[in-house]
Amino acid sequence: MFKEEQSPVAEFRGYRVRTFRQLRANLAERTLQGRVLHFVPWKGVAGVFIPAQEYPADAAALEEAWVAAGSPPVHLPGPGETLLFGRVLPVRTMPFAGYDDLVEESDALCVACKRAPDPEDVAGRVEAYRRATLLARANALLEGWGDRLTRRPADLLVWPRLKHRTLGQCMRSGEIRLNPRLADWPETILEETLAHEVTHLTHFNHAPAFWRTLSTLLPDWLPRSLVHYL
């Protein structure tokens, strides 16, 4: 459990700094062992997470973490741009040339149009591509885990009706639902969310056995999951 508190540094290199202190942790697998800091360029937020007895990050600590993260620039999405696994990509339209309607390039999503582009149609096709890509990457993660999975999902779906802050859901039927917003975040967050829901297939609760099993599948799940607070 974390509670937000006032940050000693409110703004750093264009990032709004938010600080969260861990108030209670009753299992080793759920206890921060040190300060965790995430920069989220497409949100313009730097999140600092600290154990109960540790001091918040000062400007020097933020600078050190910023350099360690590769000095990430602030890039908030603007008009005509979309998010795809942590990258802000412009959406470009081009004449239809007989190939797939939407092509992902290194620096943009290119949508081929047979006639004058319709903004609603382009937005719908981009969202469909994001969801299809999310599902494909989730299935690839499941394949990569292989024998480490104690049970595989009966079905894996992208579910747009999940609550805004609910990134994943495991049903008793064995179906796992993923929030389309996971296509915004880096794939490491998809991996943490999917590992959490897959673990629920074996432990349909948050008892100690659940956290031990999750830590076996993904030992660094806790630092990743803290991004959800942002």
N, C-alpha and C positions, 0 to 999 in steps of 0.2 A: 504494500500500500504506500502511495506517495502523496505528498501534499505540496502544492506550489507555494513558494515563498519569494520574497523580494530578492532580486539579483543585485549583487554589489555593482555589476556593470550592466546597464540596461541596454546598451547598443554597442555592437562590435563589428567594424568593417561592413556596415550595411545590414547586419543580422540583428534581429530583435532577440535578446537573450531571455530565456525562461529557465528558472531553477526549480527543481523538484527534490524534496528530501524524503528518503525512505523512513516511514514511521514504524512499520511492524513487519517482521519477517520471522516465521517460526520454523523454517527449513533451510538447510544449507543451500539447496538448489534454488531458493528464492531470495537469497540475501546478497546484496551487492558487496563485492570484495574491495571495491575502490570506486573512485569517481568515473562516471561514463559521460562522454560528451558527443553529441551528434550535431552536425551541421546539415540543414535541409535547404539547399539553394532555391528550390522551386517554391518554397514557402517563406523564404527570408527569415528563418527562425534557427537559432542555436539553442539546443536543449541541454541543460546540465543536470545530471542525476547524481545525488550524493547519498552515502550511507548516513545513518542517524547522527553519528558523532563527527562527521567530517565538515570542514569549512567549505563554503561555496567557492566557485572558481573566480579568481581575480583576473585582471587584464592580462597578466603574464601567463597564467594557465590557459586562458582562451587563445592567446597567441601561439603557444606551444601546440595546442590541439589543432588549431587552424593549419599550421605548417605540416603537422603529422597527417592531416586529412588531404594534403595536396593543395592547400590554399584555394579551396573551392570558391568560385565567384558566385555572387548572387544573381540568379536569373529567374525572375518571376514570370510565369506564363502571361503572354499578352494576346491581343486579338489575332486570330489566324494561327495560333499555336496550340499544341496539345502535349500532354505528358505521356511518356511511354517508359516505364521502368526506370524512373529517376532522371530521364533526359527530357528537356524541353525542346520539342521539334516543331518547326514551322510546317504548316500544311499547304502544299502547293497544288494547283490544278494544271492539267496539261491536256492537249487534245488526245482523244482515244486513238490508239495505234494498233489495236488487235491483241493486246496483252492484258494481263490482269488489271482490274479496275483500280487497285491500290497497290503501290510499290513502296516498300520501306527502303530508303537509302540511308547512307551513313549520317546525313545531316538534315533529313526531312522525310515527311510522308507525302508521297506524290499521288494524287488522285486523278485518274484519266476520265475525262467527261466527253460523251458523244455530242453534247450540245452545251449551251451556255450554263456554267456551273450554278446549281441551286444550293445556297448555303445550308439549308436544312438537310438536303440529300447528302452533301459532302460531310456534314457533321455526323449523320447517321452511319455512313460508311466507315468513317474514322472510328467511331465507337464500336462498331461491329468488328473491325480489325483488332482493336485493343482487346476486346473480350476473347476473340479467337486466339490471339497470341498469348493471353493470360492462361487460357485453358491448356494450350499446347505446352507451355513451360511448366505448368503444374503437373501434367502427365509425365513430362520428362524427369521431373524431380522424383516422382514416385518410382519410375523405372530405375533411376540412379540409386535409390535407397535399397532396392532389391531385397535381399534376405534379412536386412535389418528391420523390415516391417513385420510386426507380429500379425497384422491383419490389413488387408487392402480394402479401400472403400468400394461399396457396391456400385456407386455412381459418383461422378465428380462434375459439378455444375457451377457456372457463373450465375449468381442469383442477385439481380438488381434490387430486389425488395428487402434485402437485409438493412437493418438500421445503420445509420451513417457511421457510427463508431464500432460496429460489429464487422470485423474483417473476415471472419469465417464462422461456420456453424456445422456441427456434426449432429445428424439425426440418428435416432435409435434404429432406423431401417438400414443404417450403414452408409447413407448418402451424405456427402460432404458438399457444402455450399460455400462459394467464395464470393466476396464482395467485389464488384467491378473496379472499385477504387484501388484494389491491389495493383492494377496496371499503372497507377501513378508512382508507386514507391519502387525503390530498387528491388531486384529479384531476391535479395537476402531477406527482405520482409515477407515476401510470398513464401519463401522456404520456411521461415519461423512460424508463420500462420498455418501453413499446411501441416507441418510437423506437429503442431499443437492439436489440430483437429484429428489427424490420423491417430494420435495417442489416445484420443477420446474413444476410438473404436474398441480399445482394450479396457480403458478405465473411464467410465462415463461419469466422472466426477473430478474434483481437484484434491483428492486424498494424497498422502505422501507417495504412494506407489505411482501415481500419475506423473509427478514431477521427476521421480527417479527414472521412469521410462523415457520421458521427454528428454532428459539430460543425456541419456544413453544415445538417443537418436540424433540429438543436436546439442552438444555440450555448451555452446555459446548462445543459447536461445534467449537468455535474460537481457544481455545488452542490446540485442536486436529488437526485442519486444518493446523496449522503452521508447522507441521511435513513435509508437502508437499514441503516446501521450501528447505528441506535438500536432 
